[in-house]
Amino acid sequence: MEKEDQKQSDYRLMERVKAGDLVAFNQIVDKYKDRLMNVIFRMVQGTEEAEDIVQETFLRVYQHRDSFDFRHCFSTWLYTIALNLARNELRKRKRFKFFDIFDMQGKEGEIAVEMELPSNLPQVLEKALESLPEKYKTAFVLRDIQELPYEEVAQIMNIPLGTVKSRVNRARAILRDKLKPRMEEYNALSKGTLLPVSLL
Amino acid sequence: MRCQRVRYYLSAFFKGELSEGKRKALAAHLQSCTECSREESVVREMSMAGRRMMAYKTSSDFNARLLNRIAEERFKETRSKAYFPPKRVPVFSWSRALPVAATVCLVLAFVLTGGVKNLLNHDATPLAVEQHSHGSGLDDRYLTVQPQGEHALAIHKRTSSTTGQWAFHKELARVNRIKGFVNSLASQSNFDPYAGRGTDNLIIPVNPRIYLEIILNGQPLIRPLPSNQSTNTMEAGQTY
């Protein structure tokens, strides 16, 4: 019901935006900018790049406001544009990866986090998420972090519902396997169990 | 339910995405299997950690920068509309000029190679014999020079397929020459074509099989020569 209300409110705002109302456009931006930022940041792993992509997304929405189809959900359209832009950015990076002199620095950073004790589980989870393949990461972020329904994730990613479910489950399994040793250490520490010296 | 299957469904179980039957089966398994219940605690921790994950926010001037960009876009649109009006149809374009040039070339080629003159040239090819040999009527141009009786020219054509047309053309030219000659004689004041002949027409043998009958100031006729016909006006084989 809440979802339906949101949908209707988005349609009303978009109708005003179509008529050239910048106030309505600003309301849409306020409503979605942080949600998009949360998804896009996890895709591209860079605050500036993520913000640029979110800006570009809203700019495209404004430029193509006349082509918005009211039969479809506005948020689906918005996420689709943003994810396409993020994918383009990742593709560009892949092309120039060979020449990236900061690669080693990144790896050192990762090693440093690996060696840390898991005092902050969300941070460890974030790090583990970075290493997920893009297709699993997108499905996981949209479903488990943005908490979008499976059907909407399927529409945004333009894949069948079953594939989305399987990708989300696969992503969860990979993350669980990565986090399991850390969790066990964390649980053992919190219970005051003696740990082998090597783990400390 | 087996452990492997239980672990596959653990996340969905924790998120409440399973059907009632699967959920009950999984809960029963978790109570009996310590390994799987440990796994379940990991999933629970992970899910809670996921909720506590950092929420990224855009910078404070995000809206202002975006609206500036939109204003720029709108300005560009307005400027491009003002300074670059929609394209006019060009006066000259190759796509239009090429068909016209091709047509002009074709017309010029037609005119320079003879064009209309060729079309109007009646003497170009003697079609009469060819048409006659196919059983159709003679060409209108040769209506006044028709073979009669045995159709000697048609026979002649059949006997000599390669020279037939040209033989007819040659005969016709000769007839015209004779006609011109006779008319020039007639125009002389002392010429009497009827003198001592007892006939209205001038009979001229063209070859051993046909003769030419000329009606004064009329069109010449080609007739087959009867076998006992004597050439009383001209010597056989004499040409003009």
Interface residues (C-beta under 8 A of the other chain):
Chain A: L22 F25 N26 V29 D30 K33 D34 M37 N38 F41 T47 A50 E51 V54 Q55 F58 L59 Y62 Q63 L121 P122 Q123 V124 L125 E126 D144 I145 V168 N169 R172 A173 L175 R176 L179 K180 M183 E184 Y186 N187
Chain B: R7 Y8 L10 S11 A12 K15 E39 S41 V42 V43 E45 M46 S47 M48 A49 G50 R52 M53 M54 A55 Y56 K57 T58 S59 F62 N63 R65 L66 L67 R69 I70 E73
